[in-house]
Structures are given as C-alpha cells and as structure tokens.
Amino acid sequence: MPCAIEIGKEMFGEQAKELAKIPMSNDTVKRRIAFMSEDIVLQCIDRLRGNDFVIQLDDSTDISKMSHLLTYVRYVWNKGIKEDFLFCKELKTTKSDDIFKLLDDFITSAEISRTN
C-alpha cells in the first residue's frame, strides 16, 4: 500500500492522502479479490445459461510440473460474440477421461445446460 500512496502523490499531489483511508490489509485485499472473482464467474455462468456457446480447452503445465485445464467460452451477448475465461483447474492427469470429468463436474455444479 505505501507504493500506491507514493504513486498517487506523483499523479495527484496531496489528494493521494485519501488512499491511506482505504483499509488495505492483506486479508481485506484477498477477500475483495475473491469476492470480485466469484462475481465475475457467476455473471459468466448466468450468460451461458440458455444461450448457445462453444468451449475451448487448453492444458498447460507450469514450472512445478503441475497440469492445469484452462477453459474459455464464446457466446452471443448483446448481438455480438463475447469470449470469456471460464475457469482454470488442476488436472491429476492429462487423459481425456479426466479432462471430461473435470469439465462435466463444473458444468453440472454451475447448472449449465449441455444442449443448445
């Protein structure tokens, strides 16, 4: 937070002191990020319900050799095509059965229709 105040002072002068009044403990920031993230996912899920959409899957391995499934969706929204990142989940293996189960579990828990 001290960095943000210094940046604010450079940009806005003394008005940046208002930044110090914002509670920014690690727990507060973590909680706010988690809340915003959950809200974004719920908005995306709501848009998918009852709409036509396509899913793009990508598996990726990080530097610690952990595999992840990255899932993107494209759907019609406000007379245009919208693309959103849907989720990233850890994969135990990269076998097609495991990938399908992970995707199926997410779709089932989100109550998204499988038929368009």
Secondary structure as GFF3:
##gff-version 3
##sequence-region A 1 116
A	DSSP	alpha_helix	2	12	.	.	.	ID=ss1
A	DSSP	three_ten_helix	13	21	.	.	.	ID=ss2
A	DSSP	alpha_helix	26	48	.	.	.	ID=ss3
A	DSSP	beta_strand	53	61	.	.	.	ID=ss4
A	DSSP	beta_strand	67	77	.	.	.	ID=ss5
A	DSSP	beta_strand	80	91	.	.	.	ID=ss6
A	DSSP	alpha_helix	96	109	.	.	.	ID=ss7
###
